Amino acid sequence: MNIRVAPENLNEAAKQAISVAVVGATGAVGVEIRECLEKSGLNLSTVRLLASKRSAGQRVPFAGGELVIEELTDNSFQGIDYALFSAGSGISKAFGPKAVAAGAVVIDNSSAFRMDEAIPLVVPEVNLDVIPAQPGIIANPNCVAIIATVPLAPLNARHTIRRVNIATYQAASGAGAAAMEELRLSTAAYLAGEHYAPKVLKHPYAFNVFSHNADVNPQTGYNGEEEKVIEETRKIMRRPDLHISITCVRVPVLRAHSMAVTVEFDEVVSPDEVRAILRDAPGVRIVDDIEANHFPMPNEASGQGDVLVGRIRRDVGDPSGRSIALFLAGDQLLKGAALNAVQILQRLVG
């Protein structure tokens, strides 16, 4: 797993002891947050794992030992410096302000606060400077918005982007641990010639693709996931005028989202220049081997923290020469969620 701490900050981060709470510690993202914390290099004096009453008392491995899951209550944040939330927007709205009142900085992975103008929406490689000196709540963006902006932001810094068109290939991990299990079970049933009735998602998952399961806005025709990505990408990149179109699709992949992205700039930009910009961009790894026909794939993106970028080519559908087509893949549970949150924490401590 690739968790980055700037070398000049590593010793300082290691010296400063902090207490951390993880809300939603037994969910798919919560498990990844625990693992990221173990590998973060941070000096953790206290790690408090919080979940629902039914999970309380479970023992889970952590840093060579064990921690006991505690029930989330109003008093869970006493003595906590940082609280990482990943339990849904309802829990975040109910308990996030209580954690702040108890003295904690909240890094929230839900959609509860993302579009609040007073709350920073942060991808560390892109806009770390929006975090105030004394933060209360920091929002972790939607997974697609994170994975997309890591390469889009450095391109926009060199050549202004006029329009972005995205088609996503989103893994089961984006719908949580239950959806991942449904993909496993439905695939096994399909291969055995057995019927499997969908329980988590609306459509059969094995060997199938379908529109993202978020509700569709009848006025725009875009679903909730697509509207989130549009709004959050504009906020992260500080481009409220950015034209974005997106189609989000669920595919039978366990983890790591992929995207086909076409970027229109305000001037002619060559594929070679795009490669050069992205080769030096933090959090990006170029996977663009034309001769071997080897480009970003979710199985290679899974389990590591970079956004893989390839298929870098001129969009022949734009005769002006201003458009470049790309293909991306990034681990939804890591860079798209848990790792991004822990990277924010590392920067705050460092």
C-alpha positions in Angstrom: 0.0 0.0 0.0 1.3 3.4 -1.0 0.7 5.9 1.9 2.8 9.0 1.4 4.2 11.2 4.1 6.6 13.9 2.9 10.1 12.8 4.2 10.7 16.2 5.8 7.6 15.7 7.9 8.0 12.1 8.8 10.1 12.5 12.0 7.8 15.3 13.3 4.7 13.3 12.6 6.2 10.3 14.4 7.0 12.5 17.5 3.6 14.0 17.9 1.3 11.5 19.8 -2.3 11.8 18.8 -5.6 10.1 19.8 -7.9 8.9 17.0 -11.4 7.6 16.8 -12.8 5.7 13.8 -16.5 5.9 13.4 -18.0 3.0 11.4 -14.9 0.9 12.1 -16.5 -2.4 11.0 -17.7 -1.3 7.5 -15.7 -1.7 4.3 -14.1 1.7 4.4 -13.7 1.6 8.2 -11.6 -1.6 7.9 -9.4 0.1 5.3 -9.0 3.2 7.6 -7.8 0.9 10.3 -5.2 -0.7 8.0 -4.1 2.7 6.7 -3.6 4.0 10.2 -1.4 1.0 11.0 0.8 1.8 8.0 0.7 5.6 8.4 3.8 6.2 10.5 1.7 8.3 12.9 2.3 8.1 16.6 -1.1 6.9 17.8 -1.4 7.1 21.6 -5.1 6.0 21.4 -7.2 4.4 18.7 -10.9 4.1 19.5 -12.9 2.0 17.2 -16.6 2.9 17.2 -19.6 1.2 15.6 -23.2 0.2 16.3 -24.3 -1.5 19.5 -24.5 -4.9 17.7 -20.8 -4.7 16.8 -19.7 -3.6 20.3 -17.4 -6.0 22.0 -15.9 -7.5 18.9 -12.1 -7.8 19.0 -10.2 -6.9 15.9 -6.5 -7.0 15.1 -4.5 -3.7 15.1 -0.8 -3.1 15.0 0.1 -6.5 16.3 -2.4 -6.5 19.0 -6.2 -6.3 19.4 -8.7 -3.5 19.9 -12.3 -3.8 21.1 -15.1 -2.3 19.1 -17.0 0.2 21.3 -20.6 1.4 20.8 -20.8 4.9 19.4 -22.4 7.3 22.0 -22.5 11.0 22.7 -19.5 10.6 25.0 -17.3 8.6 22.6 -15.1 11.6 21.7 -13.8 12.7 25.0 -9.9 13.0 24.8 -9.9 12.4 21.0 -7.8 14.6 18.8 -9.1 13.4 15.4 -12.2 11.5 14.5 -12.5 9.7 11.1 -16.1 9.1 10.2 -17.3 6.5 7.7 -20.7 5.5 8.8 -23.1 7.3 6.5 -24.4 10.9 6.4 -27.0 10.4 9.1 -24.4 9.4 11.7 -22.1 12.1 10.5 -24.8 14.8 10.9 -25.7 13.5 14.3 -22.3 12.9 15.8 -19.8 15.0 13.8 -20.7 18.3 15.6 -20.6 16.5 18.9 -17.1 15.3 18.2 -16.0 18.8 17.3 -17.6 20.1 20.5 -15.6 17.6 22.4 -12.4 19.0 20.9 -11.8 16.7 17.9 -11.1 17.5 14.3 -13.5 15.5 12.1 -12.5 14.0 8.8 -15.8 12.8 7.3 -16.2 10.3 4.5 -19.9 10.8 4.0 -21.8 13.2 1.8 -23.2 15.1 4.8 -20.9 18.2 4.7 -19.3 18.1 1.2 -21.2 20.9 -0.4 -21.3 23.2 2.7 -19.5 26.3 1.7 -18.0 26.7 5.2 -16.4 23.2 5.2 -13.3 22.3 3.1 -13.6 19.4 0.6 -10.1 18.0 0.4 -7.9 15.9 -1.9 -4.4 16.4 -0.4 -2.6 16.4 -3.8 -5.0 19.1 -5.1 -6.2 21.6 -2.5 -4.7 21.1 0.9 -4.4 24.8 1.3 -8.2 25.1 1.8 -8.0 23.7 5.3 -8.1 26.5 7.9 -5.6 26.9 10.7 -8.2 25.6 13.2 -10.4 23.1 11.3 -13.6 21.6 12.7 -15.0 19.3 10.1 -13.1 18.4 6.9 -15.1 16.6 4.2 -13.6 13.6 2.3 -15.0 13.8 -1.3 -16.9 11.2 -3.3 -14.6 8.4 -4.6 -15.0 9.3 -8.3 -14.3 12.9 -7.6 -11.1 12.1 -5.8 -9.8 9.7 -8.4 -10.7 12.1 -11.2 -9.3 15.2 -9.7 -5.9 13.8 -8.8 -4.9 13.9 -12.6 -7.3 16.6 -13.7 -6.0 19.2 -11.3 -2.3 19.3 -12.4 -3.5 19.4 -16.0 -5.8 22.3 -15.3 -2.9 24.1 -13.5 -0.9 24.1 -16.8 -3.7 24.4 -19.3 -7.2 25.6 -18.4 -9.8 22.8 -18.8 -13.0 23.9 -20.6 -15.0 20.6 -20.4 -14.7 17.1 -19.0 -16.7 14.1 -20.2 -16.5 11.0 -17.9 -17.9 7.5 -18.1 -17.3 5.4 -15.0 -16.9 1.7 -14.4 -17.6 1.5 -10.7 -16.8 -1.5 -8.5 -19.0 -3.2 -5.9 -16.8 -1.6 -3.1 -18.5 1.7 -3.8 -21.8 0.2 -2.5 -20.2 -1.3 0.6 -19.3 -4.6 2.0 -22.7 -6.1 1.4 -22.6 -5.3 -2.3 -19.1 -6.9 -2.5 -20.5 -10.1 -0.9 -23.5 -10.0 -3.3 -21.1 -9.9 -6.2 -19.2 -13.0 -4.8 -22.4 -14.9 -4.1 -24.2 -14.1 -7.3 -21.1 -15.0 -9.4 -20.8 -18.3 -7.7 -24.5 -19.0 -8.2 -24.3 -18.0 -11.9 -21.4 -20.3 -12.5 -23.2 -23.1 -10.8 -26.3 -22.5 -12.9 -28.3 -21.5 -9.9 -30.7 -18.5 -9.5 -29.7 -15.7 -7.2 -32.2 -13.0 -6.3 -30.6 -9.6 -5.8 -30.8 -8.3 -2.2 -28.5 -5.3 -2.1 -28.7 -3.9 -5.6 -31.7 -3.8 -7.9 -30.3 -5.8 -10.7 -28.4 -9.1 -11.2 -24.8 -8.3 -10.6 -22.9 -11.3 -11.9 -21.7 -10.8 -15.5 -23.8 -7.7 -15.8 -23.4 -3.9 -16.0 -26.1 -1.4 -15.1 -26.6 2.3 -14.4 -25.4 3.4 -11.0 -28.0 2.5 -8.3 -28.4 6.1 -7.1 -31.8 7.6 -7.8 -32.3 9.6 -11.0 -33.2 13.3 -10.9 -36.3 13.4 -13.2 -35.5 17.1 -14.1 -32.0 16.5 -15.3 -31.8 12.8 -16.1 -28.6 12.6 -14.0 -28.5 10.3 -11.0 -27.4 11.3 -7.5 -23.9 9.9 -8.0 -23.4 11.8 -11.2 -24.6 15.1 -9.6 -22.3 14.6 -6.6 -19.3 14.1 -8.9 -20.1 17.2 -10.9 -20.6 19.5 -7.9 -17.7 18.1 -5.9 -15.2 18.2 -8.8 -16.0 21.9 -9.3 -15.5 22.6 -5.6 -12.3 20.7 -5.3 -10.8 22.3 -8.4 -12.2 25.7 -7.5 -13.8 25.8 -11.0 -17.6 26.5 -10.5 -17.7 27.2 -14.2 -16.3 23.9 -15.3 -18.5 22.0 -17.8 -18.8 18.4 -16.8 -20.9 15.5 -18.2 -20.8 12.1 -16.6 -22.4 8.7 -16.8 -21.9 6.4 -13.8 -22.2 2.6 -14.4 -21.8 -0.3 -11.9 -19.6 -3.2 -13.2 -18.9 -6.6 -11.7 -15.5 -5.7 -10.2 -14.9 -6.1 -6.5 -12.9 -3.0 -5.9 -11.2 -0.1 -7.8 -13.2 2.2 -10.1 -12.2 2.9 -13.7 -13.1 5.8 -15.9 -12.9 6.9 -19.5 -12.2 10.6 -19.4 -12.1 13.1 -22.3 -10.7 16.5 -21.4 -11.1 19.6 -23.6 -8.6 22.4 -23.0 -8.7 26.0 -24.0 -5.8 25.5 -26.3 -4.1 22.7 -28.3 -2.3 20.3 -26.0 -0.4 17.2 -27.2 -0.6 13.7 -25.6 3.2 13.9 -24.9 2.7 17.1 -22.9 -0.1 15.5 -20.9 2.2 12.5 -20.2 4.9 14.8 -19.1 2.6 16.8 -16.7 1.1 13.6 -15.2 4.5 11.9 -14.9 5.5 14.5 -12.3 2.1 14.8 -10.6 1.7 13.5 -7.0 -0.5 10.5 -6.6 -0.4 9.6 -10.3 1.3 6.6 -12.0 1.4 6.4 -15.8 0.4 3.0 -17.2 0.5 3.6 -20.9 2.3 0.9 -22.8 0.9 1.0 -26.3 3.2 -1.7 -27.6 2.1 -4.2 -25.0 -1.5 -2.9 -25.0 -1.1 -2.5 -21.2 -3.2 0.3 -19.7 -4.9 0.9 -16.3 -6.9 -2.0 -14.9 -8.8 -2.3 -11.6 -6.9 -5.5 -10.6 -3.6 -3.5 -10.7 -5.1 -0.4 -9.1 -6.5 -2.5 -6.2 -4.5 -2.5 -3.0 -2.3 0.6 -3.7 -2.8 4.3 -3.4 -2.0 5.8 -6.8 -4.4 6.8 -9.6 -3.3 4.8 -12.7 -3.5 6.9 -15.9 -3.1 5.6 -19.5 -4.7 5.5 -23.0 -3.4 9.0 -23.3 -4.3 10.1 -26.9 -5.7 12.9 -28.9 -9.5 12.8 -29.2 -9.9 12.4 -32.9 -13.6 13.5 -32.5 -12.4 17.0 -31.8 -10.8 18.5 -35.0 -9.6 21.5 -33.0 -6.9 19.4 -31.3 -7.8 20.7 -27.9 -9.2 17.4 -26.5 -7.3 14.5 -24.9 -8.8 11.1 -24.0 -7.6 9.2 -20.9 -8.4 6.0 -19.0 -8.0 6.0 -15.2 -8.2 3.4 -12.5 -8.0 3.9 -8.7 -8.8 1.9 -5.6 -12.2 3.1 -4.4 -11.6 1.9 -0.8 -8.2 3.4 -0.6 -7.5 6.6 -2.5 -11.2 7.0 -3.1 -12.0 6.8 0.6 -9.9 5.6 3.5 -6.4 6.5 2.3 -7.5 10.0 1.3 -8.8 10.5 4.8 -5.7 9.3 6.4 -3.5 11.4 4.1 -5.5 14.4 5.3 -4.8 13.4 8.9 -1.1 13.0 8.1 -0.9 16.5 6.7 -2.7 17.9 9.7 -0.3 16.3 12.1 2.8 16.9 10.0 
